[in-house]
Amino acid sequence: MSILRKDPLSDSWVIFSEERTIRPQLFIHPETRPPMPVASYCPFCPGHESDTPPEIRAHRPNGGQPNGPNWQIRTIPNKFAVLRVEEPLRRHGDGIYDSMEGVGAHEIIIETPNHDSDIVSYPLDHLVRVLAMYRERTADLTRDERLRYIQLFRNYGFAAGQAVSHPHSQLIALPIIPSSVQDVIRSVREHFDQKERCLLCDIVSQEIKDRSRLIFENDGFICVCPYAAKFPFEAHIYPKRHQAYFRAIADEELPQFAQALQIVLKALKNALADPPYNYILHFAPNYSGDQYEKLQKQIADEFHWYMEVIPRVTRLAGFEVGTGCFINPTLPEKAAAYLREMIASDPASQK
Amino acid sequence: MSILRKDPLSDSWVIFSEERTIRPQLFIHPETRPPMPVASYCPFCPGHESDTPPEIRAHRPNGGQPNGPNWQIRTIPNKFAVLRVEEPLRRHGDGIYDSMEGVGAHEIIIETPNHDSDIVSYPLDHLVRVLAMYRERTADLTRDERLRYIQLFRNYGFAAGQAVSHPHSQLIALPIIPSSVQDVIRSVREHFDQKERCLLCDIVSQEIKDRSRLIFENDGFICVCPYAAKFPFEAHIYPKRHQAYFRAIADEELPQFAQALQIVLKALKNALADPPYNYILHFAPNYSGDQYEKLQKQIADEFHWYMEVIPRVTRLAGFEVGTGCFINPTLPEKAAAYLREMIASDPASQK
């Protein structure tokens, strides 16, 4: 079972996951660790369904039994979950310290049966179904009133934390609102209080007008290198329509988002020679439950979901780790111009 | 010249350092990058003084000219500084965005003339002089009223961001207070407002009583694996006496701190097979200037400096990057017990 503990200095929660306890001898230096091996056995490949925990949801357009083959997309609980739904939510104090038991969820979305498939080459309608799975899983977990935040993310490449090479995304649902989300809530609330407008709606307007940081635009979405990107070639995707939760994305917006995502990932792949990356969906915290009705309405006005794509091509040194103040050697305007060139020179993006 | 830009979503500043601009082709994946090469030429070694910018301060116990050899410790401006003192502080607005020009300082403290020396083996009195140099440099930069925060840190090993293998520390002085420091200020202020006591003084008391997370203690300092450590084997060193700034460390406390630091670094080295690490000195922001007199007095009561030592033996994946919520596989009580064993089995620590 996991434990969450609150750091009294930074006021942020840390998850201690005993499922993952490793003896100190087993920590290997990141720099000497070999690239991810090509697995001779893959637990996510079709035929190995019984080696994973029973599936939560799957897409089987041609029929078939749960936990059998014939799936196109398959969502399972993470076998090495950092948090589990079955635990009761208990809070503890120890002098000045606070902890709680690790209630939550940790799911794996296996995006395709094809081990060697690359997300940038998925047929668009397949990527749409993967994104629809994101929408469904995040909507479903919202019903659990104990879960305050749901983080959906994808780790690609060893340096970005990918452990199994079969294409997959993950979601972790938490009983707390993480500190970086609280920072964003503070910002969007302050902006709304002052102007009665959504901060990200204002950012979208300014970026469309300015165009210097714009990478791509379609009817529903814009892709930009953000004004104060923490990482070189960091890219954000913003829905044009105000919506606080990814679960609110409309059916007709799904292919638009899939197109934007694929174009950005492909441009980064071409620009940076297939870099490791993380993408992360940021949306409003979960205030389900009657007692939070007012808060839920308020956050729906203030928050605007977005996706962050972070190529992991630099190391984090002591300064960044210590201050949370990042040093970026590449201005976003330069990165965006370069990515626009990548898109323009790719015949597949010209459609 | 550098530019600082504020991220409107997280309300944190990012430094764009054009001095370090790299073409996208030059980003190399962290996982495929070779370990740091043994330099055949080292700009920090004695005899190469003219290849660095002119020194700011040096320790030459046997005499000698500035920028000549015969030094034991040498502080120089970083040739590739992310911020420079000579720039005027100008602020700009661009629609909803804020930026300022990159005034600040970026210094390198070359800790020893011996290229192959290891900080855990420095004679104690030499490490004391290195720490006295930290104290002197941070005190000196405090006099510049434009500088709001001074971050002193050490990167050891490639994965921790070390670029030159000659032993050195760095400091970066900023015209802003970084977001992670603002988080700590919020926490210590809230605690002080409620209890009229320093939060870290309370933590020190509880850790000394509890002992389960204690690694080492002497008259002036305790070393612990903190209650909510973000990283496996993360260690903190706290002064027992309340002091907001490292520059306030007393002469008689310097050898106590040097001993604590060396014992912690040696224990980590033995426990984790010479891991890459960052150490970071956290102290109160700089409120010099008459208009801040009240704030300066207030923060001196609230803030308590500490050193954070972070072994870099895990990767940061999408979840941590996205949420700021860390997953730690090792409970600090277990890490502390292991480090105590390391210290107990090292004859040099038995003095």
Interface residues (C-beta under 8 A of the other chain):
Chain A: I3 R5 K6 D7 P8 L9 S10 D11 S12 W13 V14 I15 F16 S17 E18 R20 T21 I22 P24 Q25 F27 I28 H29 P30 E31 T32 R33 P35 V82 G95 I96 Y97 Y149 Q151 F153 R154 N155 G157 F158 A159 A160 G161 Q162 Q170 I172 L174 I176 P178 S179 S180 V181 D183 V184 R186 S187 V188 H191 L199 L200 D202 I203 Q206 D210 P226 Y227 A228 A229 K230 P232 F233 A271 L272 A273 P275 P276 N278 Y279 I280 H282 E308 I310 P311 R312 V313 T314 R315 L316 A317 G318 F319 V321 G322 T323 G324 C325 F326 I327 N328 P329 T330 L331 K334 A335 Y338
Chain B: I3 R5 K6 D7 P8 L9 S10 D11 S12 W13 V14 I15 F16 S17 E18 R20 T21 I22 P24 Q25 F27 I28 H29 P30 E31 T32 R33 P35 V82 G95 I96 Y97 Y149 Q151 F153 R154 N155 G157 F158 A159 A160 G161 Q162 Q170 I172 L174 I176 P178 S179 S180 V181 D183 V184 R186 S187 V188 H191 L199 L200 D202 I203 Q206 D210 P226 Y227 A228 A229 K230 P232 F233 A271 L272 A273 P275 P276 N278 Y279 I280 H282 E308 I310 P311 R312 V313 T314 R315 L316 A317 G318 F319 V321 G322 T323 G324 C325 F326 I327 N328 P329 T330 L331 K334 A335 Y338
